[in-house]
Amino acid sequence: MRGERDEETWKRELRENMEKAYAEAYRLGGVASGEHGIGTAKRHYFLRETPQENLTTMNRLKDALDPLHILNDQKAYIETKRRG
């Protein structure tokens, strides 16, 4: 997919195309998630488009089930690193 693009051009075009793709997905009612959660590549889009009240609820569940945040720390919607 990169073809003959230099690294800087590749990264810029990739970011631009991802912005367009996720904007269209959200416009159509979709989300930037998969069946197993959010990875670091999609995190920015997910956090930007998900209502704060949803993120708050998700963080509360994470706190209840993983209070030390040792499972997939910083790989999802958790915004702060918290260790016991």
N, CA, C and O atoms as a CHARMM CRD file, in Angstrom:
* protein
*
  336
    1    1 MET  N      0.81200  -1.19200   0.00000 PROA 1      0.00000
    2    1 MET  CA     0.00000   0.00000   0.00000 PROA 1      0.00000
    3    1 MET  C      0.85900   1.26100   0.00000 PROA 1      0.00000
    4    1 MET  O      0.44700   2.28700  -0.54000 PROA 1      0.00000
    5    2 ARG  N      2.00900   1.19800   0.58000 PROA 2      0.00000
    6    2 ARG  CA     2.86300   2.37900   0.66500 PROA 2      0.00000
    7    2 ARG  C      3.42600   2.77200  -0.69900 PROA 2      0.00000
    8    2 ARG  O      3.62400   3.95400  -0.98100 PROA 2      0.00000
    9    3 GLY  N      3.67800   1.78900  -1.52600 PROA 3      0.00000
   10    3 GLY  CA     4.22000   2.07600  -2.84400 PROA 3      0.00000
   11    3 GLY  C      5.55600   2.79100  -2.76600 PROA 3      0.00000
   12    3 GLY  O      6.43300   2.40000  -1.99600 PROA 3      0.00000
   13    4 GLU  N      5.70800   3.82300  -3.55000 PROA 4      0.00000
   14    4 GLU  CA     6.96500   4.57400  -3.62700 PROA 4      0.00000
   15    4 GLU  C      7.00800   5.77200  -2.67700 PROA 4      0.00000
   16    4 GLU  O      7.94300   6.57000  -2.73300 PROA 4      0.00000
   17    5 ARG  N      6.01600   5.90300  -1.81600 PROA 5      0.00000
   18    5 ARG  CA     5.96100   7.05900  -0.91600 PROA 5      0.00000
   19    5 ARG  C      7.10300   7.03500   0.09600 PROA 5      0.00000
   20    5 ARG  O      7.47600   5.97700   0.60300 PROA 5      0.00000
   21    6 ASP  N      7.65500   8.21500   0.38300 PROA 6      0.00000
   22    6 ASP  CA     8.64600   8.30200   1.45100 PROA 6      0.00000
   23    6 ASP  C      7.90000   8.22600   2.78800 PROA 6      0.00000
   24    6 ASP  O      6.67600   8.34500   2.82400 PROA 6      0.00000
   25    7 GLU  N      8.62600   8.03000   3.86600 PROA 7      0.00000
   26    7 GLU  CA     8.02900   7.82600   5.19100 PROA 7      0.00000
   27    7 GLU  C      7.11600   8.97500   5.60600 PROA 7      0.00000
   28    7 GLU  O      6.01500   8.74100   6.10600 PROA 7      0.00000
   29    8 GLU  N      7.55700  10.20100   5.40600 PROA 8      0.00000
   30    8 GLU  CA     6.76100  11.36500   5.81000 PROA 8      0.00000
   31    8 GLU  C      5.45400  11.44000   5.02700 PROA 8      0.00000
   32    8 GLU  O      4.39300  11.66500   5.60800 PROA 8      0.00000
   33    9 THR  N      5.52700  11.25300   3.72600 PROA 9      0.00000
   34    9 THR  CA     4.32900  11.28500   2.88200 PROA 9      0.00000
   35    9 THR  C      3.38400  10.15400   3.25900 PROA 9      0.00000
   36    9 THR  O      2.17500  10.36100   3.37200 PROA 9      0.00000
   37   10 TRP  N      3.93100   8.96500   3.45400 PROA 10     0.00000
   38   10 TRP  CA     3.12500   7.80400   3.82800 PROA 10     0.00000
   39   10 TRP  C      2.34300   8.07300   5.11400 PROA 10     0.00000
   40   10 TRP  O      1.13700   7.83200   5.16900 PROA 10     0.00000
   41   11 LYS  N      3.01900   8.56600   6.13700 PROA 11     0.00000
   42   11 LYS  CA     2.35400   8.82800   7.41700 PROA 11     0.00000
   43   11 LYS  C      1.29800   9.91200   7.28300 PROA 11     0.00000
   44   11 LYS  O      0.21300   9.78500   7.85000 PROA 11     0.00000
   45   12 ARG  N      1.59300  10.97200   6.54800 PROA 12     0.00000
   46   12 ARG  CA     0.63200  12.05800   6.36600 PROA 12     0.00000
   47   12 ARG  C     -0.61100  11.57500   5.62100 PROA 12     0.00000
   48   12 ARG  O     -1.73500  11.84600   6.04300 PROA 12     0.00000
   49   13 GLU  N     -0.40900  10.86600   4.52000 PROA 13     0.00000
   50   13 GLU  CA    -1.54300  10.37200   3.74400 PROA 13     0.00000
   51   13 GLU  C     -2.34200   9.32500   4.50800 PROA 13     0.00000
   52   13 GLU  O     -3.56800   9.28600   4.40800 PROA 13     0.00000
   53   14 LEU  N     -1.66900   8.48900   5.25800 PROA 14     0.00000
   54   14 LEU  CA    -2.36700   7.49600   6.07200 PROA 14     0.00000
   55   14 LEU  C     -3.26400   8.18800   7.09100 PROA 14     0.00000
   56   14 LEU  O     -4.43200   7.82800   7.24000 PROA 14     0.00000
   57   15 ARG  N     -2.72300   9.17800   7.79100 PROA 15     0.00000
   58   15 ARG  CA    -3.49700   9.92000   8.79600 PROA 15     0.00000
   59   15 ARG  C     -4.69600  10.61500   8.13900 PROA 15     0.00000
   60   15 ARG  O     -5.80700  10.56200   8.66700 PROA 15     0.00000
   61   16 GLU  N     -4.47800  11.25800   7.00300 PROA 16     0.00000
   62   16 GLU  CA    -5.56500  11.93900   6.29800 PROA 16     0.00000
   63   16 GLU  C     -6.66300  10.95600   5.88200 PROA 16     0.00000
   64   16 GLU  O     -7.85000  11.23900   6.04100 PROA 16     0.00000
   65   17 ASN  N     -6.26200   9.81100   5.35500 PROA 17     0.00000
   66   17 ASN  CA    -7.23900   8.81400   4.91700 PROA 17     0.00000
   67   17 ASN  C     -7.98000   8.17600   6.08700 PROA 17     0.00000
   68   17 ASN  O     -9.17200   7.88800   5.98600 PROA 17     0.00000
   69   18 MET  N     -7.28400   7.95800   7.18300 PROA 18     0.00000
   70   18 MET  CA    -7.94600   7.41200   8.37500 PROA 18     0.00000
   71   18 MET  C     -8.97300   8.41200   8.91100 PROA 18     0.00000
   72   18 MET  O    -10.07200   8.02400   9.30800 PROA 18     0.00000
   73   19 GLU  N     -8.61900   9.68000   8.92300 PROA 19     0.00000
   74   19 GLU  CA    -9.55800  10.72100   9.35800 PROA 19     0.00000
   75   19 GLU  C    -10.83100  10.67600   8.51500 PROA 19     0.00000
   76   19 GLU  O    -11.93800  10.71900   9.05300 PROA 19     0.00000
   77   20 LYS  N    -10.67600  10.59000   7.20700 PROA 20     0.00000
   78   20 LYS  CA   -11.82700  10.54200   6.30600 PROA 20     0.00000
   79   20 LYS  C    -12.65900   9.27900   6.52900 PROA 20     0.00000
   80   20 LYS  O    -13.88700   9.33900   6.59200 PROA 20     0.00000
   81   21 ALA  N    -11.98400   8.14600   6.64700 PROA 21     0.00000
   82   21 ALA  CA   -12.69700   6.87300   6.81200 PROA 21     0.00000
   83   21 ALA  C    -13.48600   6.83800   8.11700 PROA 21     0.00000
   84   21 ALA  O    -14.64900   6.43500   8.12500 PROA 21     0.00000
   85   22 TYR  N    -12.86700   7.25500   9.21700 PROA 22     0.00000
   86   22 TYR  CA   -13.57600   7.22500  10.49500 PROA 22     0.00000
   87   22 TYR  C    -14.66700   8.27700  10.56900 PROA 22     0.00000
   88   22 TYR  O    -15.70500   8.03800  11.18600 PROA 22     0.00000
   89   23 ALA  N    -14.46100   9.44100   9.95400 PROA 23     0.00000
   90   23 ALA  CA   -15.51500  10.45300   9.91200 PROA 23     0.00000
   91   23 ALA  C    -16.74500   9.90000   9.19200 PROA 23     0.00000
   92   23 ALA  O    -17.87700  10.10000   9.63300 PROA 23     0.00000
   93   24 GLU  N    -16.51200   9.20900   8.09100 PROA 24     0.00000
   94   24 GLU  CA   -17.62800   8.62500   7.34100 PROA 24     0.00000
   95   24 GLU  C    -18.28800   7.49600   8.13700 PROA 24     0.00000
   96   24 GLU  O    -19.51300   7.37800   8.14400 PROA 24     0.00000
   97   25 ALA  N    -17.49500   6.68000   8.79700 PROA 25     0.00000
   98   25 ALA  CA   -18.06300   5.59800   9.61700 PROA 25     0.00000
   99   25 ALA  C    -18.96500   6.16200  10.70700 PROA 25     0.00000
  100   25 ALA  O    -20.06700   5.65800  10.92000 PROA 25     0.00000
  101   26 TYR  N    -18.51200   7.19300  11.39400 PROA 26     0.00000
  102   26 TYR  CA   -19.33200   7.80700  12.44600 PROA 26     0.00000
  103   26 TYR  C    -20.55700   8.49100  11.85800 PROA 26     0.00000
  104   26 TYR  O    -21.63500   8.44600  12.45000 PROA 26     0.00000
  105   27 ARG  N    -20.40400   9.12000  10.70700 PROA 27     0.00000
  106   27 ARG  CA   -21.54800   9.76400  10.06200 PROA 27     0.00000
  107   27 ARG  C    -22.64900   8.74600   9.76700 PROA 27     0.00000
  108   27 ARG  O    -23.83800   9.05600   9.84800 PROA 27     0.00000
  109   28 LEU  N    -22.23300   7.52900   9.42500 PROA 28     0.00000
  110   28 LEU  CA   -23.18800   6.47100   9.10400 PROA 28     0.00000
  111   28 LEU  C    -23.67000   5.70900  10.33900 PROA 28     0.00000
  112   28 LEU  O    -24.45700   4.76900  10.22200 PROA 28     0.00000
  113   29 GLY  N    -23.19500   6.11500  11.53300 PROA 29     0.00000
  114   29 GLY  CA   -23.64800   5.46900  12.76500 PROA 29     0.00000
  115   29 GLY  C    -22.71500   4.38800  13.28000 PROA 29     0.00000
  116   29 GLY  O    -23.04900   3.69500  14.24100 PROA 29     0.00000
  117   30 GLY  N    -21.56600   4.23300  12.66900 PROA 30     0.00000
  118   30 GLY  CA   -20.60200   3.22700  13.10800 PROA 30     0.00000
  119   30 GLY  C    -19.69300   3.75400  14.20500 PROA 30     0.00000
  120   30 GLY  O    -19.81600   4.90300  14.63100 PROA 30     0.00000
  121   31 VAL  N    -18.79400   2.91900  14.65100 PROA 31     0.00000
  122   31 VAL  CA   -17.81400   3.28600  15.67500 PROA 31     0.00000
  123   31 VAL  C    -16.44500   2.73500  15.29600 PROA 31     0.00000
  124   31 VAL  O    -16.32500   1.86300  14.43500 PROA 31     0.00000
  125   32 ALA  N    -15.42400   3.25800  15.95100 PROA 32     0.00000
  126   32 ALA  CA   -14.05200   2.81900  15.67600 PROA 32     0.00000
  127   32 ALA  C    -13.64700   1.72300  16.64200 PROA 32     0.00000
  128   32 ALA  O    -12.67000   1.86600  17.37700 PROA 32     0.00000
  129   33 SER  N    -14.38500   0.64200  16.64500 PROA 33     0.00000
  130   33 SER  CA   -14.03600  -0.45200  17.55000 PROA 33     0.00000
  131   33 SER  C    -14.23300  -1.78900  16.85300 PROA 33     0.00000
  132   33 SER  O    -14.93400  -1.90200  15.84800 PROA 33     0.00000
  133   34 GLY  N    -13.59900  -2.77500  17.41600 PROA 34     0.00000
  134   34 GLY  CA   -13.75900  -4.13000  16.92300 PROA 34     0.00000
  135   34 GLY  C    -14.38200  -4.98400  18.01200 PROA 34     0.00000
  136   34 GLY  O    -14.70500  -4.49500  19.09500 PROA 34     0.00000
  137   35 GLU  N    -14.54400  -6.23700  17.72000 PROA 35     0.00000
  138   35 GLU  CA   -15.19100  -7.12800  18.68900 PROA 35     0.00000
  139   35 GLU  C    -14.36700  -7.32000  19.94800 PROA 35     0.00000
  140   35 GLU  O    -14.90200  -7.75900  20.96600 PROA 35     0.00000
  141   36 HSD  N    -13.08700  -7.00500  19.90700 PROA 36     0.00000
  142   36 HSD  CA   -12.22500  -7.22300  21.06600 PROA 36     0.00000
  143   36 HSD  C    -11.75100  -5.91900  21.69900 PROA 36     0.00000
  144   36 HSD  O    -10.91000  -5.94600  22.59800 PROA 36     0.00000
  145   37 GLY  N    -12.26700  -4.79100  21.25400 PROA 37     0.00000
  146   37 GLY  CA   -11.92800  -3.53800  21.91800 PROA 37     0.00000
  147   37 GLY  C    -11.21900  -2.54400  21.01800 PROA 37     0.00000
  148   37 GLY  O    -11.27700  -2.63700  19.79200 PROA 37     0.00000
  149   38 ILE  N    -10.55100  -1.59200  21.64900 PROA 38     0.00000
  150   38 ILE  CA    -9.88300  -0.50600  20.95200 PROA 38     0.00000
  151   38 ILE  C     -8.37900  -0.66000  21.12800 PROA 38     0.00000
  152   38 ILE  O     -7.89300  -0.83100  22.24600 PROA 38     0.00000
  153   39 GLY  N     -7.66600  -0.60000  20.05100 PROA 39     0.00000
  154   39 GLY  CA    -6.20800  -0.62700  20.12300 PROA 39     0.00000
  155   39 GLY  C     -5.65400   0.77600  20.01300 PROA 39     0.00000
  156   39 GLY  O     -6.41200   1.74000  19.90200 PROA 39     0.00000
  157   40 THR  N     -4.37000   0.89800  20.04100 PROA 40     0.00000
  158   40 THR  CA    -3.75500   2.21500  20.01900 PROA 40     0.00000
  159   40 THR  C     -3.98900   2.94100  18.69500 PROA 40     0.00000
  160   40 THR  O     -4.03900   4.17100  18.68500 PROA 40     0.00000
  161   41 ALA  N     -4.13200   2.23900  17.59900 PROA 41     0.00000
  162   41 ALA  CA    -4.34000   2.88600  16.30300 PROA 41     0.00000
  163   41 ALA  C     -5.70400   3.57400  16.20700 PROA 41     0.00000
  164   41 ALA  O     -5.83200   4.60300  15.54300 PROA 41     0.00000
  165   42 LYS  N     -6.70600   3.02000  16.85800 PROA 42     0.00000
  166   42 LYS  CA    -8.06600   3.56300  16.77400 PROA 42     0.00000
  167   42 LYS  C     -8.44600   4.41700  17.97500 PROA 42     0.00000
  168   42 LYS  O     -9.50000   5.05400  17.97400 PROA 42     0.00000
  169   43 ARG  N     -7.61800   4.43700  18.97700 PROA 43     0.00000
  170   43 ARG  CA    -7.94100   5.11000  20.23500 PROA 43     0.00000
  171   43 ARG  C     -8.32000   6.57700  20.04000 PROA 43     0.00000
  172   43 ARG  O     -9.31700   7.04300  20.59100 PROA 43     0.00000
  173   44 HSD  N     -7.52900   7.29800  19.26100 PROA 44     0.00000
  174   44 HSD  CA    -7.78200   8.72500  19.02000 PROA 44     0.00000
  175   44 HSD  C     -9.19300   8.95500  18.48500 PROA 44     0.00000
  176   44 HSD  O     -9.90200   9.83800  18.96900 PROA 44     0.00000
  177   45 TYR  N     -9.60100   8.17600  17.50200 PROA 45     0.00000
  178   45 TYR  CA   -10.91200   8.34000  16.88500 PROA 45     0.00000
  179   45 TYR  C    -12.02000   7.97300  17.86700 PROA 45     0.00000
  180   45 TYR  O    -13.04300   8.65300  17.94900 PROA 45     0.00000
  181   46 PHE  N    -11.80500   6.90300  18.60300 PROA 46     0.00000
  182   46 PHE  CA   -12.79100   6.45500  19.58300 PROA 46     0.00000
  183   46 PHE  C    -13.00300   7.50700  20.66600 PROA 46     0.00000
  184   46 PHE  O    -14.14300   7.85200  20.98000 PROA 46     0.00000
  185   47 LEU  N    -11.91900   8.01600  21.23800 PROA 47     0.00000
  186   47 LEU  CA   -12.03200   9.01600  22.30300 PROA 47     0.00000
  187   47 LEU  C    -12.66400  10.30000  21.79500 PROA 47     0.00000
  188   47 LEU  O    -13.42300  10.94300  22.52100 PROA 47     0.00000
  189   48 ARG  N    -12.37100  10.67600  20.58600 PROA 48     0.00000
  190   48 ARG  CA   -12.91300  11.90000  20.01000 PROA 48     0.00000
  191   48 ARG  C    -14.41500  11.80000  19.76700 PROA 48     0.00000
  192   48 ARG  O    -15.13300  12.78500  19.93700 PROA 48     0.00000
  193   49 GLU  N    -14.89400  10.63800  19.37700 PROA 49     0.00000
  194   49 GLU  CA   -16.28500  10.49100  18.96800 PROA 49     0.00000
  195   49 GLU  C    -17.21900   9.90500  20.02900 PROA 49     0.00000
  196   49 GLU  O    -18.43800   9.97200  19.87400 PROA 49     0.00000
  197   50 THR  N    -16.67500   9.34000  21.08600 PROA 50     0.00000
  198   50 THR  CA   -17.51300   8.69300  22.09800 PROA 50     0.00000
  199   50 THR  C    -17.94300   9.70700  23.15200 PROA 50     0.00000
  200   50 THR  O    -17.10000  10.42300  23.69200 PROA 50     0.00000
  201   51 PRO  N    -19.22400   9.78100  23.45100 PROA 51     0.00000
  202   51 PRO  CA   -19.69700  10.72700  24.46500 PROA 51     0.00000
  203   51 PRO  C    -18.99300  10.51000  25.81900 PROA 51     0.00000
  204   51 PRO  O    -18.71800   9.37700  26.21300 PROA 51     0.00000
  205   52 GLN  N    -18.71600  11.60100  26.50800 PROA 52     0.00000
  206   52 GLN  CA   -18.00500  11.53900  27.77900 PROA 52     0.00000
  207   52 GLN  C    -18.71300  10.63800  28.78700 PROA 52     0.00000
  208   52 GLN  O    -18.05000   9.91900  29.53500 PROA 52     0.00000
  209   53 GLU  N    -20.03100  10.66000  28.82300 PROA 53     0.00000
  210   53 GLU  CA   -20.75200   9.81800  29.78600 PROA 53     0.00000
  211   53 GLU  C    -20.51200   8.33300  29.50900 PROA 53     0.00000
  212   53 GLU  O    -20.47000   7.52800  30.44000 PROA 53     0.00000
  213   54 ASN  N    -20.35500   7.96800  28.24400 PROA 54     0.00000
  214   54 ASN  CA   -20.02500   6.57900  27.91600 PROA 54     0.00000
  215   54 ASN  C    -18.61700   6.22600  28.40000 PROA 54     0.00000
  216   54 ASN  O    -18.39700   5.15400  28.96400 PROA 54     0.00000
  217   55 LEU  N    -17.67100   7.13600  28.17400 PROA 55     0.00000
  218   55 LEU  CA   -16.30100   6.89600  28.62900 PROA 55     0.00000
  219   55 LEU  C    -16.24400   6.79000  30.14800 PROA 55     0.00000
  220   55 LEU  O    -15.52000   5.95300  30.68700 PROA 55     0.00000
  221   56 THR  N    -16.99400   7.62200  30.82900 PROA 56     0.00000
  222   56 THR  CA   -17.03700   7.57900  32.30000 PROA 56     0.00000
  223   56 THR  C    -17.53600   6.22300  32.77800 PROA 56     0.00000
  224   56 THR  O    -16.95700   5.62900  33.68800 PROA 56     0.00000
  225   57 THR  N    -18.60600   5.73600  32.16800 PROA 57     0.00000
  226   57 THR  CA   -19.15400   4.41900  32.54100 PROA 57     0.00000
  227   57 THR  C    -18.14600   3.31600  32.24600 PROA 57     0.00000
  228   57 THR  O    -17.95900   2.41500  33.06400 PROA 57     0.00000
  229   58 MET  N    -17.50700   3.37400  31.10800 PROA 58     0.00000
  230   58 MET  CA   -16.52400   2.35600  30.74400 PROA 58     0.00000
  231   58 MET  C    -15.34000   2.36800  31.71200 PROA 58     0.00000
  232   58 MET  O    -14.83700   1.31400  32.10000 PROA 58     0.00000
  233   59 ASN  N    -14.90500   3.55300  32.09500 PROA 59     0.00000
  234   59 ASN  CA   -13.80600   3.66200  33.05000 PROA 59     0.00000
  235   59 ASN  C    -14.19800   3.13700  34.42700 PROA 59     0.00000
  236   59 ASN  O    -13.37700   2.53400  35.11700 PROA 59     0.00000
  237   60 ARG  N    -15.43900   3.36000  34.82900 PROA 60     0.00000
  238   60 ARG  CA   -15.90800   2.83100  36.11500 PROA 60     0.00000
  239   60 ARG  C    -15.92100   1.30500  36.11300 PROA 60     0.00000
  240   60 ARG  O    -15.55400   0.67200  37.10300 PROA 60     0.00000
  241   61 LEU  N    -16.34200   0.72200  35.00100 PROA 61     0.00000
  242   61 LEU  CA   -16.31400  -0.73800  34.88300 PROA 61     0.00000
  243   61 LEU  C    -14.87800  -1.24900  34.93400 PROA 61     0.00000
  244   61 LEU  O    -14.58200  -2.23600  35.60700 PROA 61     0.00000
  245   62 LYS  N    -13.99600  -0.56800  34.21800 PROA 62     0.00000
  246   62 LYS  CA   -12.57700  -0.95100  34.23200 PROA 62     0.00000
  247   62 LYS  C    -12.02700  -0.87500  35.65100 PROA 62     0.00000
  248   62 LYS  O    -11.32100  -1.78400  36.08700 PROA 62     0.00000
  249   63 ASP  N    -12.34000   0.19100  36.37300 PROA 63     0.00000
  250   63 ASP  CA   -11.89000   0.34300  37.76100 PROA 63     0.00000
  251   63 ASP  C    -12.40000  -0.79600  38.64700 PROA 63     0.00000
  252   63 ASP  O    -11.67200  -1.30700  39.49800 PROA 63     0.00000
  253   64 ALA  N    -13.65500  -1.18200  38.43600 PROA 64     0.00000
  254   64 ALA  CA   -14.24900  -2.23500  39.26500 PROA 64     0.00000
  255   64 ALA  C    -13.63000  -3.59800  38.97700 PROA 64     0.00000
  256   64 ALA  O    -13.39500  -4.37500  39.90200 PROA 64     0.00000
  257   65 LEU  N    -13.36600  -3.89600  37.72500 PROA 65     0.00000
  258   65 LEU  CA   -12.86500  -5.20700  37.34200 PROA 65     0.00000
  259   65 LEU  C    -11.34500  -5.31500  37.35300 PROA 65     0.00000
  260   65 LEU  O    -10.79900  -6.41100  37.48100 PROA 65     0.00000
  261   66 ASP  N    -10.66600  -4.19000  37.22100 PROA 66     0.00000
  262   66 ASP  CA    -9.20700  -4.17700  37.15900 PROA 66     0.00000
  263   66 ASP  C     -8.68900  -2.93000  37.88300 PROA 66     0.00000
  264   66 ASP  O     -8.15100  -2.02600  37.24400 PROA 66     0.00000
  265   67 PRO  N     -8.84500  -2.87600  39.19900 PROA 67     0.00000
  266   67 PRO  CA    -8.53300  -1.65900  39.95700 PROA 67     0.00000
  267   67 PRO  C     -7.07200  -1.20700  39.85000 PROA 67     0.00000
  268   67 PRO  O     -6.79100  -0.02400  40.04400 PROA 67     0.00000
  269   68 LEU  N     -6.14900  -2.10100  39.55200 PROA 68     0.00000
  270   68 LEU  CA    -4.74600  -1.70400  39.42200 PROA 68     0.00000
  271   68 LEU  C     -4.37400  -1.36100  37.97400 PROA 68     0.00000
  272   68 LEU  O     -3.24800  -0.95300  37.69100 PROA 68     0.00000
  273   69 HSD  N     -5.32600  -1.53000  37.07600 PROA 69     0.00000
  274   69 HSD  CA    -5.12400  -1.24000  35.64700 PROA 69     0.00000
  275   69 HSD  C     -3.89800  -1.96700  35.09100 PROA 69     0.00000
  276   69 HSD  O     -3.04100  -1.37100  34.43800 PROA 69     0.00000
  277   70 ILE  N     -3.84100  -3.25200  35.36700 PROA 70     0.00000
  278   70 ILE  CA    -2.71400  -4.04600  34.87400 PROA 70     0.00000
  279   70 ILE  C     -3.03800  -4.79400  33.58100 PROA 70     0.00000
  280   70 ILE  O     -2.13200  -5.30200  32.92100 PROA 70     0.00000
  281   71 LEU  N     -4.29800  -4.86500  33.21800 PROA 71     0.00000
  282   71 LEU  CA    -4.71100  -5.55300  31.99100 PROA 71     0.00000
  283   71 LEU  C     -4.83200  -4.53300  30.85400 PROA 71     0.00000
  284   71 LEU  O     -5.67100  -3.63400  30.90700 PROA 71     0.00000
  285   72 ASN  N     -4.00700  -4.67600  29.85000 PROA 72     0.00000
  286   72 ASN  CA    -4.01800  -3.78000  28.69000 PROA 72     0.00000
  287   72 ASN  C     -3.91900  -2.31000  29.08000 PROA 72     0.00000
  288   72 ASN  O     -4.61000  -1.46100  28.51600 PROA 72     0.00000
  289   73 ASP  N     -3.07000  -2.02200  30.02800 PROA 73     0.00000
  290   73 ASP  CA    -2.90200  -0.65100  30.48700 PROA 73     0.00000
  291   73 ASP  C     -2.53900   0.26600  29.32200 PROA 73     0.00000
  292   73 ASP  O     -1.61900  -0.02500  28.55700 PROA 73     0.00000
  293   74 GLN  N     -3.26000   1.36200  29.19300 PROA 74     0.00000
  294   74 GLN  CA    -3.05600   2.37700  28.15800 PROA 74     0.00000
  295   74 GLN  C     -3.35100   1.88800  26.74200 PROA 74     0.00000
  296   74 GLN  O     -2.91500   2.51400  25.77600 PROA 74     0.00000
  297   75 LYS  N     -4.07200   0.79900  26.60300 PROA 75     0.00000
  298   75 LYS  CA    -4.36800   0.27700  25.27000 PROA 75     0.00000
  299   75 LYS  C     -5.82500   0.49600  24.87600 PROA 75     0.00000
  300   75 LYS  O     -6.24900   0.01200  23.82600 PROA 75     0.00000
  301   76 ALA  N     -6.58900   1.20000  25.67400 PROA 76     0.00000
  302   76 ALA  CA    -8.00000   1.36100  25.35600 PROA 76     0.00000
  303   76 ALA  C     -8.44600   2.77900  25.66500 PROA 76     0.00000
  304   76 ALA  O     -7.77700   3.74100  25.28600 PROA 76     0.00000
  305   77 TYR  N     -9.55500   2.91000  26.34100 PROA 77     0.00000
  306   77 TYR  CA   -10.15800   4.21700  26.59500 PROA 77     0.00000
  307   77 TYR  C     -9.70000   4.82800  27.90600 PROA 77     0.00000
  308   77 TYR  O    -10.05900   5.96600  28.21000 PROA 77     0.00000
  309   78 ILE  N     -8.91800   4.10400  28.68600 PROA 78     0.00000
  310   78 ILE  CA    -8.38300   4.64800  29.93200 PROA 78     0.00000
  311   78 ILE  C     -7.39000   5.75400  29.57800 PROA 78     0.00000
  312   78 ILE  O     -6.48800   5.54300  28.76700 PROA 78     0.00000
  313   79 GLU  N     -7.55000   6.91300  30.17400 PROA 79     0.00000
  314   79 GLU  CA    -6.70100   8.04300  29.80500 PROA 79     0.00000
  315   79 GLU  C     -5.54400   8.29200  30.77500 PROA 79     0.00000
  316   79 GLU  O     -4.60500   9.01100  30.43700 PROA 79     0.00000
  317   80 THR  N     -5.59800   7.71600  31.96000 PROA 80     0.00000
  318   80 THR  CA    -4.51800   7.95200  32.91200 PROA 80     0.00000
  319   80 THR  C     -3.95800   6.63500  33.41400 PROA 80     0.00000
  320   80 THR  O     -4.68900   5.66100  33.59300 PROA 80     0.00000
  321   81 LYS  N     -2.68900   6.61600  33.63200 PROA 81     0.00000
  322   81 LYS  CA    -2.03200   5.41500  34.14300 PROA 81     0.00000
  323   81 LYS  C     -2.16200   5.43400  35.65700 PROA 81     0.00000
  324   81 LYS  O     -1.76200   6.40100  36.30600 PROA 81     0.00000
  325   82 ARG  N     -2.71900   4.37400  36.22100 PROA 82     0.00000
  326   82 ARG  CA    -2.91300   4.31100  37.67000 PROA 82     0.00000
  327   82 ARG  C     -2.45600   2.96000  38.16700 PROA 82     0.00000
  328   82 ARG  O     -3.01900   1.92900  37.79900 PROA 82     0.00000
  329   83 ARG  N     -1.48700   2.96600  38.95900 PROA 83     0.00000
  330   83 ARG  CA    -0.97900   1.71800  39.55300 PROA 83     0.00000
  331   83 ARG  C     -1.22000   1.79400  41.05100 PROA 83     0.00000
  332   83 ARG  O     -1.12100   2.86000  41.66000 PROA 83     0.00000
  333   84 GLY  N     -1.54300   0.63100  41.64000 PROA 84     0.00000
  334   84 GLY  CA    -1.85200   0.52800  43.05800 PROA 84     0.00000
  335   84 GLY  C     -0.77600   0.95800  43.91900 PROA 84     0.00000
  336   84 GLY  O     -0.91100   0.92000  45.14200 PROA 84     0.00000
